[in-house]
Amino acid sequence: MDFSIFKNKYKIEGSLVVLNALHIGSGKEKEEHDAPFIENDGRYYIPGSSFRGYLKTKLERYLDEDNDFNFYVGEEKLNLADVKLIFGYTNLTKKDNEENNKENNKEVVERVLKKLGCDIDKQNEFESMAGRIHVSDMVLISEVESVKRDGIAIDRETGATKAGAKFDYDVIPAGAKFKFVIELENIEEYQLDLISLALKDILDENGDLFGGKLSRGIGKCRVEDLKIHYANSTNIKNYIFKKEMSELKIEEFLNIKNLKIKIN
């Protein structure tokens, strides 16, 4: 992606609401909690990278080559290259393990290079690329306290429970809200549709699973109060001089008019 030019910018805002309970572990023990909720200066938050990973995984599942369906834009078939073009990538053609051998197959590499307007003999110039998406850290915007839950410690060697051993972890309870902000720059219309597709489950009234400890029946979340603003060639003057952006209707954002699906 050429960051030296400006084509467009989208800002997607709302609230991530916890429907039952949520755990995002810090990875550090604290005050006898084996898995405390991640925080900064005593303030709970969800790292933007966690939700970025959620979106990326959603799209990778939809565009996997082993599916019995494919997405098209016009006559162009999409693949995992279209995930890379949004989220960025490193070592495009490196094949050091089985997963990369599948992900970085010939069709994916060729589509990345085609979309970037690069000849195959110059692929080394595009081995890595920054993403077009930024997900801000989501700070807690409601007044709640974390809740310690008791778990059972597992012996990593035997896989069995340890007698009398406990594993305490923190959850944020139902009703908690986190500030939700995604920014996209220089994206194509079909790429905005892909982001809409990735958000559909968590925008549903029933929400979607997110975070850790999902097997324990927690992690149901929903994005509410969604608002989308954009700047492009139609309002560029107001954006540059006044930082004003136009609003995109939610119905239009969710319409996904540029993608078609074909069953194999």
Backbone hydrogen bonds, N-H to C=O, Kabsch-Sander energy under -0.5 kcal/mol:
donor,donor_aa,acceptor,acceptor_aa,energy
3,F,1,M,-0.9
5,I,2,D,-0.8
9,K,231,A,-2.0
10,Y,184,L,-2.7
11,K,229,H,-2.9
12,I,182,I,-3.2
13,E,11,K,-0.5
13,E,227,K,-3.0
14,G,180,F,-1.9
15,S,224,E,-2.4
16,L,178,F,-2.8
17,V,15,S,-0.7
17,V,222,R,-3.7
18,V,176,A,-2.6
19,L,220,K,-3.2
20,N,220,K,-1.1
22,L,172,I,-1.8
26,S,36,P,-2.2
30,K,33,H,-2.1
33,H,30,K,-2.1
34,D,32,E,-0.6
34,D,168,D,-0.9
35,A,168,D,-1.9
38,I,24,I,-2.7
40,N,43,R,-2.3
43,R,40,N,-1.5
44,Y,42,G,-0.5
45,Y,38,I,-1.5
46,I,138,M,-2.6
50,S,47,P,-1.2
51,F,47,P,-1.1
52,R,48,G,-2.5
53,G,49,S,-2.1
54,Y,50,S,-1.6
55,L,51,F,-2.3
56,K,52,R,-2.4
57,T,53,G,-2.4
58,K,54,Y,-1.9
59,L,55,L,-2.1
60,E,56,K,-2.4
61,R,57,T,-2.0
62,Y,58,K,-1.7
63,L,59,L,-2.2
64,D,61,R,-0.6
67,N,64,D,-1.5
70,N,262,K,-2.3
72,Y,260,K,-3.1
73,V,76,E,-2.4
74,G,72,Y,-0.5
76,E,73,V,-2.1
77,K,75,E,-0.5
78,L,71,F,-3.0
82,D,79,N,-2.0
83,V,80,L,-0.7
84,K,80,L,-1.8
85,L,81,A,-2.3
86,I,82,D,-0.5
86,I,83,V,-0.7
87,F,83,V,-2.8
88,G,84,K,-2.3
89,Y,129,M,-2.2
92,L,127,E,-2.2
94,K,91,N,-1.0
101,N,97,N,-2.1
102,K,98,E,-1.6
103,E,99,E,-2.7
104,N,100,N,-3.2
105,N,102,K,-0.9
109,V,105,N,-2.3
110,E,106,K,-2.7
111,R,107,E,-2.0
112,V,108,V,-2.4
113,L,109,V,-2.4
114,K,110,E,-2.2
115,K,111,R,-2.7
116,L,112,V,-1.7
117,G,114,K,-1.2
118,C,113,L,-3.2
122,K,119,D,-2.0
123,Q,120,I,-1.2
125,E,122,K,-1.7
126,F,123,Q,-1.8
127,E,124,N,-1.1
129,M,89,Y,-2.5
132,R,86,I,-3.4
133,I,86,I,-0.7
134,H,183,E,-2.6
136,S,134,H,-0.6
136,S,181,V,-2.0
138,M,46,I,-3.2
139,V,137,D,-0.8
140,L,44,Y,-1.9
141,I,177,K,-2.9
142,S,177,K,-0.7
144,V,142,S,-1.0
147,V,171,V,-2.7
149,R,169,Y,-3.2
151,G,167,F,-0.7
153,A,165,A,-1.0
155,D,160,A,-3.2
156,R,154,I,-0.7
159,G,155,D,-3.1
162,K,153,A,-2.3
163,A,161,T,-0.5
165,A,162,K,-1.8
167,F,151,G,-1.7
169,Y,149,R,-2.2
170,D,35,A,-2.4
171,V,147,V,-1.8
172,I,22,L,-2.9
174,A,20,N,-1.1
175,G,18,V,-3.3
176,A,173,P,-1.5
178,F,16,L,-2.1
179,K,139,V,-2.5
180,F,14,G,-2.4
181,V,179,K,-0.5
182,I,12,I,-2.7
183,E,134,H,-2.8
184,L,10,Y,-2.5
185,E,132,R,-2.0
186,N,8,N,-2.4
192,L,188,E,-1.7
193,D,189,E,-1.7
194,L,190,Y,-1.6
195,I,191,Q,-1.8
196,S,192,L,-2.2
197,L,193,D,-2.5
198,A,194,L,-2.3
199,L,195,I,-1.5
200,K,196,S,-0.9
200,K,197,L,-0.6
203,L,199,L,-1.4
204,D,200,K,-0.9
204,D,201,D,-0.7
207,G,204,D,-1.8
208,D,221,C,-2.5
210,F,219,G,-2.0
212,G,23,H,-3.4
216,R,213,K,-1.7
217,G,214,L,-1.9
218,I,213,K,-0.9
219,G,21,A,-3.2
221,C,208,D,-2.5
221,C,219,G,-0.6
222,R,17,V,-2.3
223,V,202,I,-2.6
224,E,15,S,-2.9
224,E,222,R,-0.6
227,K,13,E,-2.6
228,I,248,L,-0.6
229,H,11,K,-2.3
230,Y,246,S,-2.8
231,A,9,K,-2.2
235,N,232,N,-1.3
236,I,232,N,-0.6
239,Y,235,N,-1.9
240,I,236,I,-2.6
241,F,237,K,-2.4
242,K,238,N,-1.9
243,K,239,Y,-1.2
244,E,238,N,-1.7
246,S,230,Y,-2.4
248,L,228,I,-3.0
249,K,247,E,-0.5
253,F,249,K,-2.1
254,L,250,I,-2.3
255,N,252,E,-0.7
256,I,253,F,-0.5
260,K,72,Y,-2.4
262,K,70,N,-2.8
264,N,68,D,-2.7
